Amino acid sequence: MSKIKAVLFDLDGTLMNTLDDLADAVNFALDFFGFETHSIDKYRYFVGNGIPNLIMRATPENHRDATTLAAVKKKFYEYYNLHSMEKTRPYSGIPETLAALKKAGIKTAVVTNKDDAAAKIIINGFFPNSFDFVFGASEDIPKKPDPTIVRIATEKLGVTADECVFVGDSCVDMETAGNSGIYSVGVTWGFRPKAELVEYGASSIVDTPDEIISVIKKIG
């Protein structure tokens, strides 16, 4: 298809619409402690930098001490671990795009700030055998936009930065690609607006998953 040998995908807001399940879990935890809950739209801007930051942003500013945040996070996981796939679904066209990439011999990996175990459960549940690797967040690896997790992914895939594209829906993903020297593809169907992708230097912007294939062909 082109010189591109691998595609790295963000998960939340790119492959999957996970927003409702994340919001439900955080709101459950907030309500348990008597804190104000939030609308779905607010969670579009709370997510993106991992669960600890999601919890911190959702918790009232005057209750963001370490003890309270740890308690809210624990309650979040009690709910989310049981309900993480109730409303979560792949975006339309994603399964077909993944199949087309596989047919073309292009390797794929998920690179996400979602906790590694949760990411693997969701990907294995919805996309069995579709990805070569899934790289989620862990305590010993810095989160995106730090390029460390991307470097690990490219090494495992056996490709160089200029043989990859990074597909994501937020400024975090565009910064991650830039920090890694990788061509960035911003998607407009996710959690953040197109203007954010432009502001953070997306190399290309696509409105539908099949356009990812077109971008790869164009690069080649």
N, C-alpha and C positions, 0 to 999 in steps of 0.2 A: 504493500500500500504506500509506503514511504520510508524515509530514514527513521521514523519514529518506531521504536521497538517496545515501548511500554507506556501505559497510561496510569497515573496515580489519581485516585478519586478520594475526595472528602466524603464523609458519610451523611451526617445530618444536614438536610437542606440541599443535598446534591444527588445522592442515590435514593435516599429515603426521606419521606416526610415524617419525621419523628416528633414534631413540635407538640402535638396534643398530648402524647404520652409523657413527655418531659414536663410540660406545664402541669398536667394532672398530678404528677408525683411531687413536684415542688410545692404546688398549692396544698396538697395533702399534708405535707410536712409543716408548711407555714401555718395552716389552720390548726394543726395539732398543738402548736405553741401559742396560739392566739394572735398570730401576726396577720396582717392584711394580705390577701391573695391578689393575683394579677391576671389581667386579660391575656389571651393567646398572643395578641399582637405585641405586647410588651416583651414576651419571651423571645420574639424574633431577634431582639437586641441583647438579651441576657445570655443566649447560648453562643458557642463558638470558641471559647477558651478553656473548655474542660468543666467538669462538674463542680469543683471547688469554687471557681469563679461564677458559675451559674448560681450556686447557692448564695454566695456573697452578694451578688447584684440583686437578688430577689428578697433578701432579708433586710428589714429596716436598718437604716444607717446607724441608729443608736443601739443596735443589738448585734453588731458585727464583731464582737469579741470572739476569741478562739474557741472558748467553751460552747457558746451558743451556736456558732457555725458548725462545729463538729456534731452537735446534737441534731441540728436540722438536717445535716448531710446524712447522718445515720438513719433518721426517719424517712428521708427521701429514698434511700436505697431499700428500706423495708418494703416500700410501696413499688418502686420502679422494678425491682428484681422480679416481682410477680406480675407486673402489668406492662412491661416494656414493649410488647408487640400487640397490644389490644387495638390501638388505632393507627399504629405505624404501618405505612405501606410504601412500596417503591413508587417513584414518580413514573407517570405514563411514558413509555418508550425506552426506559432504562434497560429492562431485560433484553429487548431486541438489540439495543446498542452494544451491550456486553457480548451477546451472541455473535454480532458482526465483528467485533474486535477479536474474539477468540478464533473465528473462522479465518481472519486475516493473519493469524499468527502473532498478534500483538499481546504482550503480557499485560496483566492488570493487577493492581494492588489497591487496597484501601488504606489510607493514611488519615487517621482521625484523632481528635482530642477526646473522644469518648473513651471511657475506660476499656482497656483491652478485652476483658472478659465479656462485657456487655456488647462490645462491637462484634466479637466473634459469634456470640449467640444470635444476634440479629442477622448478620451476613450469612451464617450457615443455615438460618431458618428460612430466609427469603431467596438467597442466591447460592444454593449448594453447588460446589464444584465450579463456580464462575470465576473466582479470583485465585491468583497464584499465592497471594499472601494477604493477611489482614494485620495491620500495625495500629494498635490502639495505645492509649496513654497508660504509662506506668510511672511509678515514683522515681525510677532511676534514669528516665529519659526526659529531657525538657520538652514541653509541649510546643506545638506550632504557635507562632511563626518561626520559632527556632528551627534551623534546618537539619538538626541531628536525626530526627526520625525519618526524614526524606533520604538522607545519606545512607541510613541503614537499609531502607527500602530499595534504593537503587543498587546497592551492593548485593543484596539478596537476589534481586532480579537479574543481576549481571549486565546492567546497562549503565551508560554515562548520563549526565544531566542533559546533554544536548540530544539524547535519544529518547527523551521523555516529554510528556506534557502533564501538567497538574490541573485537574478539574475541580473547581469549588465554587461556592456561592457567596463567599464573604471576603471582607478585607483581610481576615486572618489567612485565608487560603492564598490570596494574591500576594501578600507579604511573604508567605512561606515559599511560594514559587520563586519570587524575586530573590529571597535570601539563599535559595538553593541553585540559582542560575538555570531555572527550568521555565520553559514556555508555559504561560498561564492561560487557562480557559475559564472565564467566568460564566456561570449559568444564571439565567434570570428567573428560573422557576422556584428558587429556594427561599431562604428566610430574609435576605437583604435586597435592597433595591439596586437597579442597574447603575445608578449614579455612584454608588459606593464602589462597584467593580471598576468603573472608569477612573474614579479618583485614586484608586490604589493600583492602577497600572496594569489592568488585565491586557494580555497580549491579544486575545480575541474574546468576544462575548457571543454566546449562543442562546437562542430562545427555546430550542427543542433538543433532546438528546441526540437525534440523528445528525444534527449539525456538527457534533464532535467528530464524527467520521469525516465530514467535509473539511474541517479544519486540519485534520491529520493529513489528508490528501493534499491540501493546499501547501502545507509546510514542506511536503516532499517535492 
